[in-house]
Amino acid sequence: MPRIPDDHLFDHEKRVSGKVTLITGGGSGIRRTTAVEFAKRGAIVIVGDINPEGAEKTAAGVKGFGGIGQAVRCDYTSWDDLVALFKFAHTTCGALDVVVLNAGVPEAGDFERTNERQSPGA
């Protein structure tokens, strides 16, 4: 893969302007930063996180940059919570353009031997 010159790194950053973006695990860390960066580029950001206070803080950060941010509590090990999160995005915004699956549920073990019972919602 060829190197992208630094002055071309953000040539297409406005492609997310006005796009509805769902970021899972967006209540803290690099996921929060990702949400804010999408907002800086004009995206409408929905933040899902198991920690509602963290999600709200991220949504406030998005709004601080003039973006539109919504926070939703979501436990990614719960299928019902995931369905509710995506329904919220569709009902609230009418569409979903970008999904950043960034929530992490650490699980030790061999991937090929892990089943749904061991990792509900995976």
C-alpha positions in Angstrom: 0.0 0.0 0.0 1.5 3.3 -1.0 2.1 6.0 1.6 -0.4 8.8 1.8 1.3 12.2 2.0 0.5 14.1 5.2 -1.1 16.9 3.2 -3.6 14.4 1.7 -4.7 12.6 4.9 -7.9 14.6 5.4 -8.8 15.1 1.7 -12.1 13.3 2.2 -12.9 14.2 5.8 -16.1 16.1 4.8 -17.6 12.9 3.4 -19.2 12.2 6.8 -20.8 15.7 7.0 -24.5 15.2 7.7 -24.1 11.4 8.0 -25.7 9.6 10.9 -22.8 7.9 12.7 -23.3 5.3 15.5 -20.3 4.6 17.7 -20.4 1.7 20.1 -18.4 2.0 23.3 -18.2 5.7 22.8 -18.4 6.7 26.5 -14.6 6.9 27.1 -11.1 6.8 25.8 -10.2 6.7 22.1 -13.9 5.9 21.4 -14.9 9.3 22.8 -12.2 11.0 20.7 -13.5 9.1 17.7 -17.0 10.5 18.3 -15.7 14.1 18.7 -13.6 13.8 15.5 -16.7 12.6 13.6 -18.6 15.6 15.0 -15.8 18.0 14.0 -16.3 16.8 10.5 -20.0 17.4 10.5 -21.4 14.0 11.4 -24.5 13.4 13.5 -23.2 11.2 16.3 -25.1 8.6 18.3 -23.0 7.2 21.2 -23.9 3.8 22.7 -22.2 2.7 25.9 -22.9 0.6 29.0 -22.0 3.6 31.1 -24.8 6.2 30.5 -22.8 9.0 32.3 -19.8 8.4 30.0 -22.1 8.3 26.9 -23.7 11.6 28.0 -20.3 13.2 28.6 -19.3 12.2 25.0 -22.5 13.5 23.6 -21.9 16.8 25.4 -18.4 16.9 23.9 -19.9 16.4 20.4 -22.3 19.2 21.1 -19.4 21.4 22.3 -18.0 21.2 18.8 -21.3 22.3 17.3 -22.3 18.8 16.4 -25.5 16.8 17.1 -24.9 14.1 19.7 -27.2 11.6 21.3 -26.3 9.2 24.1 -27.9 5.7 24.6 -27.2 3.2 27.3 -26.3 -0.1 25.7 -24.9 -3.4 27.1 -23.2 -5.1 24.1 -23.6 -8.5 25.6 -27.4 -8.0 25.4 -29.0 -8.7 22.0 -32.0 -6.7 23.0 -29.9 -3.7 23.9 -28.2 -3.8 20.6 -31.4 -4.1 18.7 -32.8 -1.1 20.7 -29.7 0.9 20.0 -30.0 0.4 16.2 -33.8 1.0 16.4 -33.1 4.3 18.3 -30.8 5.4 15.5 -33.2 4.6 12.8 -36.3 6.1 14.6 -34.5 9.2 15.7 -32.5 10.0 12.5 -34.3 8.0 9.9 -31.1 6.4 8.6 -27.8 5.1 9.7 -24.8 5.8 7.4 -21.7 4.9 9.4 -21.3 2.3 12.2 -18.1 2.2 14.3 -18.2 -1.1 16.2 -15.7 -0.1 18.9 -17.1 -1.5 22.2 -14.9 -4.2 23.7 -16.0 -7.0 25.9 -12.7 -8.8 26.9 -12.9 -12.5 26.9 -9.9 -14.8 27.3 -9.8 -18.0 25.3 -9.4 -19.5 21.8 -11.6 -17.7 19.3 -12.5 -20.9 17.4 -13.6 -22.6 20.6 -15.7 -19.7 22.0 -19.4 -20.0 21.5 -22.4 -17.8 22.2 -23.0 -19.3 25.6 -19.5 -18.3 26.7 -19.8 -14.8 25.1 -23.5 -13.8 25.0 -24.2 -11.2 22.4 -21.0 -11.9 20.6 
